[in-house]
């Protein structure tokens, strides 16, 4: 059997572990051979390939990013895109395709699978917002980077008696913000699932500063939204997949907090730092297990399905089911984080 | 002897180690160490007639108090940008407001001298950058025994090759640059990494040199963004992973342009810099059509624990400062010159801030570090 592999969407730590897992399992257990498609769906649209075997995947486990490159290109946004993808797969005599991606990349995969292409999906995104699985590849590394940043920012916040806003990624889900916020002991956490009232947040901060502390750390998810009618924020633009372009909300909140509380407020936007670098052990193990499972799923003919983690097990679910709804943070988890606010 | 110690300006990693070492050295010889909280603001806001302000603005330092402080960054004494020689109405404590009708900056040096006398402080060790130390020099001129310790992550204090905080700032930046490489490479983008450094380009230049960045834009040399775009596209073509990266100082500016600033000026006339990286990113995107990663390292450069070089220098500066005061020498700045610990007249801070040595270290045509003929140069290259 000959499998194609691609990684699409934003890069994240652990992608190389998946690639290595698929190849190792495929070659050793199933006598497969592989072709790597470069830069996500673009590699199939423009026929860009690279050799992919044991030699190419040796030593990549601890490396961030993806050896295959990535892009946000979507076959359904190109004239004759799906046909080009099918033709490229045929030209390379590929029996099946392993697609490692987030919502955008796997969304295209699900549609192509419905049209009869042989595809298995692997969920990756630092945002952890894909349905059907408890956790995605890259999430825990992003949480660790954000937690380290919170730990460090404490010293500057305290020395200057300031409020520090740390903006983290997560798109329309608050997973990174709440996990890192709980791990780092944030004094308030603003997330998309729980629209915030800035006055309430400022009340937490004032109470904290009045009683025992002269500084605060507030974690802001990039997709955090104010309660309707409480605060005007500039509208964001849309990216090529039609999602709002996020990032920078903390820059708008800082002057508001400073004005309402009188506390000096500064912003750190963690940005791409939480996507790069070496994956933590959890993501290496998860990526490796997902890779093994993806090779096995292809052999079993599980086309149109996505490998997933449920409790401690790696299973598979229909791609369409996984993409039916986003995995958002359950309210109970936010209420646990709230215990430590203010 | 009763010695006062304080930290002013931005926090940097290593200040707590410095406070600890100075305390242990002085107390070990039977002297007293008093921590003054929030930099010069601690002395300005202290009202000798109000004992409570003494409790809130000072902290008696003993080996027990400082035992564990060196394990964390920041400063246990807290810090401020207050300059008692130029106090605006908004920063003035109520008890000093008498007769105030305008918002003109007023000189409260006489009050500070009175406070030092009231606290029975015989000598001062201020830890700070050129702003904080300019008031230390003023006190020296007024007859207060002072030995100053240079700290700034920008490494821009005259008279010394090294200021506490610089090494950790560069160490962090290098680590973050390498983390960004995977994102830049996976998406084949141009990355613009903006670093703190005020008016000095040294953090940009040295981080770029040590991490092998393609280009470095520094505060001292105005740059042409079209030219930078051409360079980066060329770098990207030559890179097998198809990306290119540049560092940029927060104080950098376009040819013919001004520094990008925001907010209001502090008591030393300085404003918050920043934003040039975002502008450069936008311009590069427009010119090249490439995807851009714009990342500010910002506070992450100077928050958290010190690296071992900052510990080494912070502890040695502290021991030297205490040594000097205990043997009766003052009006000095502890310093590193050509790899040796020395002390120099505090008057050097009158020369303002030090800039990166462009002629020796920077290629103004190619926008990148140019380091040649290292033999015989000091450890930090100039």
Interface residues (C-beta under 8 A of the other chain):
Chain A: X7 X10 X11 X13 X15 X39 X63 X64 X65 X66 X69 X70 X71 X149 X151 X152 X153 X154 X155 X156 X157 X158 X159 X160 X161 X164 X214 X266 X268 X269 X271 X272 X273 X275 X276 X277
Chain B: X7 X10 X11 X13 X15 X38 X72 X73 X74 X75 X78 X79 X80 X176 X178 X179 X180 X181 X182 X183 X185 X186 X187 X188 X191 X242 X293 X294 X295 X296 X298 X299 X300 X302 X303 X304 X305
